[in-house]
Amino acid sequence: MAKKALVIEDDGNIAELLRLYLEKDGFDVSRAADGGEGVEMFRSFSPDLVLLDIMLPVMDGWSVLREIRKDSAAPVIMLTAKSETPDKVAGLELGADDYITKPFEPKELIARIHAVLRRSDEGGGKKSNRLSFDKLVVDLDSYELIVDGRRVDTPPKELELLFHLASYPNRVFTRNQLLDEVWGFDYFGDSRTVDVHIKRLREKLEGVSEQWSVKTVWGVGYKFEVTGA
């Protein structure tokens, strides 16, 4: 069965170009022309991939992404003419999987789509997507974080970052490694987005257990430290 792609783009020419590229690559494509319609179509169409413009009528792309991330981890690639680092950081922190600026090369776009879908498929493979430690459960199947027996609301990228760190206890990751391995592409810009996510995770996890913690390795990066591991 063909994978389904939803293009949320108000520019008719760009939307048609994207449709042609995607259909040539084997996708079943639907298109929404504004943010409100995009949210409705996402819920009815249940796409495997979303190509989401930022500058949209009715609801901007960031608002659409927030609605998508309330109940779905479907891959989302942001499409925009904006190239400034703050805009990239905003999209990534809200849970975007990749970010490409207009004008874009068709081959690059398709390559990024394949990379995002490959990572998504790997995440749903046979390997365990649930990690358990003292007073902590990180579950990527249900996208739940359980801290001391209670479910803690956590954005998808925060959960994925914690899961990645906790999958390799006591291994140190640089910020660039985390951007590449969690966000999944070479990030040309400010790496502070990792620091922001770590800070928010610590606010949820600080002091919960003496057996593990999210540690800063000064001058290098971060690790999930487990006592005795």
C-alpha positions as CSV (number, residue, x, y, z in Angstrom):
1,M,0.0,0.0,0.0
2,A,1.3,3.5,-0.9
3,K,2.3,5.8,1.9
4,K,0.2,8.8,2.3
5,A,1.5,12.4,2.3
6,L,-0.3,15.5,3.3
7,V,0.9,18.8,1.9
8,I,-0.2,21.8,3.8
9,E,0.7,24.8,1.6
10,D,-1.2,27.9,0.5
11,D,0.9,28.5,-2.6
12,G,-0.9,26.6,-5.4
13,N,2.2,26.3,-7.6
14,I,4.4,25.0,-4.9
15,A,1.7,22.6,-3.7
16,E,1.3,21.2,-7.3
17,L,5.0,20.8,-7.7
18,L,5.2,18.9,-4.4
19,R,2.3,16.7,-5.5
20,L,4.1,15.8,-8.7
21,Y,7.3,15.0,-6.9
22,L,5.6,12.9,-4.3
23,E,3.3,11.0,-6.7
24,K,6.2,10.2,-8.9
25,D,7.9,8.7,-5.8
26,G,4.8,6.6,-5.2
27,F,2.9,8.6,-2.5
28,D,-0.8,9.0,-2.2
29,V,-1.0,12.8,-1.8
30,S,-3.7,15.2,-0.3
31,R,-3.4,18.9,0.0
32,A,-4.7,21.5,2.4
33,A,-4.5,25.2,1.5
34,D,-4.7,26.7,5.0
35,G,-3.8,25.7,8.5
36,G,-7.3,25.0,9.7
37,E,-8.1,22.7,6.8
38,G,-4.7,21.1,7.3
39,V,-5.5,20.1,10.9
40,E,-8.9,18.7,9.8
41,M,-7.4,16.7,6.9
42,F,-4.6,15.4,9.1
43,R,-7.2,13.8,11.4
44,S,-9.3,12.4,8.6
45,F,-6.5,11.4,6.1
46,S,-4.1,9.9,8.8
47,P,-1.0,10.6,6.6
48,D,2.4,8.8,7.0
49,L,4.1,12.2,6.3
50,V,3.3,15.9,6.5
51,L,5.0,18.6,4.5
52,L,4.0,21.8,6.4
53,D,4.5,25.4,5.4
54,I,4.9,27.9,8.2
55,M,3.3,31.1,6.7
56,L,-0.3,29.9,6.3
57,P,-3.7,31.6,6.5
58,V,-6.1,30.7,9.3
59,M,-3.5,28.9,11.4
60,D,0.3,29.3,11.0
61,G,2.5,26.2,10.6
62,W,3.7,26.3,14.2
63,S,0.0,26.2,15.5
64,V,-0.7,23.3,13.1
65,L,2.3,21.4,14.4
66,R,1.2,21.9,18.0
67,E,-2.2,20.4,17.1
68,I,-0.6,17.4,15.3
69,R,1.8,16.7,18.2
70,K,-1.1,16.6,20.7
71,D,-1.9,13.0,19.6
72,S,0.5,12.0,16.8
73,A,4.2,11.4,16.2
74,A,3.8,11.3,12.4
75,P,6.9,12.7,10.7
76,V,6.6,16.4,9.8
77,I,8.9,18.3,7.5
78,M,8.6,22.1,7.8
79,L,8.7,24.0,4.5
80,T,9.3,27.8,4.5
81,A,11.1,30.7,2.9
82,K,12.4,31.6,6.4
83,S,16.0,30.5,7.0
84,E,16.9,32.3,10.2
85,T,18.1,30.0,13.0
86,P,15.3,31.1,15.5
87,D,12.7,29.8,13.1
88,K,14.5,26.5,12.7
89,V,14.8,26.2,16.5
90,A,11.1,27.0,17.0
91,G,10.1,24.2,14.6
92,L,12.4,21.7,16.1
93,E,11.4,22.4,19.7
94,L,7.7,21.9,18.7
95,G,8.5,18.5,17.4
96,A,9.3,18.9,13.7
97,D,11.4,16.1,12.2
98,D,13.2,18.1,9.6
99,Y,13.3,21.6,8.1
100,I,13.9,22.7,4.5
101,T,13.9,26.2,3.1
102,K,12.4,27.3,-0.2
103,P,13.5,27.2,-3.0
104,F,14.5,23.5,-2.6
105,E,16.0,20.9,-4.9
106,P,13.6,18.1,-5.6
107,K,16.2,15.4,-5.1
108,E,17.2,16.9,-1.7
109,L,13.5,17.0,-0.6
110,I,12.9,13.4,-1.6
111,A,16.1,12.3,0.1
112,R,15.1,14.0,3.3
113,I,11.6,12.5,3.1
114,H,13.1,9.0,2.7
115,A,15.5,9.6,5.7
116,V,12.7,10.8,8.0
117,L,10.4,7.9,7.0
118,R,13.3,5.4,7.5
119,R,13.9,6.7,11.0
120,S,10.2,6.5,11.7
121,D,10.0,2.9,10.5
122,E,13.1,1.9,12.5
123,G,11.5,3.4,15.6
124,G,8.5,1.1,15.1
125,G,10.6,-2.0,14.5
126,K,11.1,-5.1,16.6
127,K,13.5,-3.5,19.1
128,S,12.2,-2.6,22.5
129,N,10.7,0.9,22.6
130,R,10.2,0.8,26.4
131,L,13.0,1.5,28.9
132,S,12.6,1.1,32.7
133,F,14.7,2.4,35.5
134,D,14.0,3.1,39.2
135,K,10.9,5.2,39.3
136,L,11.1,5.9,35.5
137,V,9.6,4.5,32.4
138,V,10.2,5.9,28.9
139,D,7.8,4.3,26.4
140,L,8.0,5.3,22.7
141,D,5.2,3.0,21.7
142,S,2.7,5.0,23.7
143,Y,4.8,8.1,23.8
144,E,4.5,8.2,27.6
145,L,6.9,9.3,30.3
146,I,6.1,7.7,33.7
147,V,7.9,9.3,36.6
148,D,7.4,7.8,40.1
149,G,4.2,6.1,39.0
150,R,2.7,9.2,37.4
151,R,2.3,10.1,33.7
152,V,4.1,13.3,32.9
153,D,3.1,15.2,29.8
154,T,6.2,15.4,27.6
155,P,6.6,16.7,24.0
156,P,7.7,14.1,21.5
157,K,11.2,15.4,20.9
158,E,11.9,15.6,24.7
159,L,10.8,12.0,25.1
160,E,12.9,10.9,22.1
161,L,15.9,12.7,23.5
162,L,15.6,11.0,26.9
163,F,15.0,7.6,25.3
164,H,18.1,8.0,23.1
165,L,20.3,9.0,26.1
166,A,18.8,6.3,28.3
167,S,19.3,3.6,25.6
168,Y,23.1,4.1,26.1
169,P,23.7,4.5,29.9
170,N,26.8,6.5,30.8
171,R,27.7,7.1,27.2
172,V,28.5,10.8,26.5
173,F,26.9,12.5,23.5
174,T,27.9,15.8,22.1
175,R,25.2,18.3,21.1
176,N,25.9,17.8,17.5
177,Q,25.6,14.0,17.9
178,L,22.2,14.4,19.6
179,L,21.0,16.8,16.9
180,D,22.0,14.3,14.2
181,E,20.8,11.1,16.0
182,V,17.6,12.4,17.6
183,W,16.5,15.1,15.1
184,G,18.1,13.1,12.4
185,F,19.8,15.6,10.1
186,D,22.9,17.8,9.9
187,Y,21.9,20.9,11.8
188,F,23.6,24.1,10.6
189,G,22.9,26.6,13.3
190,D,22.6,27.1,17.0
191,S,22.8,23.9,19.0
192,R,21.0,25.5,22.0
193,T,17.9,23.6,21.1
194,V,19.5,20.5,22.8
195,D,20.2,22.6,26.0
196,V,16.6,23.8,26.1
197,H,15.3,20.2,25.8
198,I,17.7,19.0,28.5
199,K,16.7,21.8,30.8
200,R,13.0,20.9,30.5
201,L,13.7,17.2,31.0
202,R,15.6,18.0,34.2
203,E,12.7,20.0,35.5
204,K,10.6,16.8,35.2
205,L,13.2,14.4,36.5
206,E,15.4,16.2,39.1
207,G,15.6,14.4,42.4
208,V,13.4,11.5,41.4
209,S,16.0,8.7,42.0
210,E,19.5,8.4,43.2
211,Q,20.1,5.5,40.8
212,W,20.1,7.6,37.6
213,S,20.3,11.2,36.4
214,V,20.8,13.4,33.2
215,K,24.3,14.7,33.6
216,T,26.2,17.5,31.9
217,V,29.8,16.6,30.9
218,W,31.3,20.1,30.7
219,G,32.9,20.9,27.4
220,V,31.5,17.8,25.8
221,G,27.8,17.2,26.1
222,Y,25.3,15.1,28.0
223,K,24.8,11.6,29.3
224,F,22.2,9.5,31.2
225,E,24.2,8.4,34.2
226,V,23.2,5.1,35.9
227,T,24.8,4.1,39.2
228,G,26.6,0.8,38.9
229,A,26.1,0.5,35.1
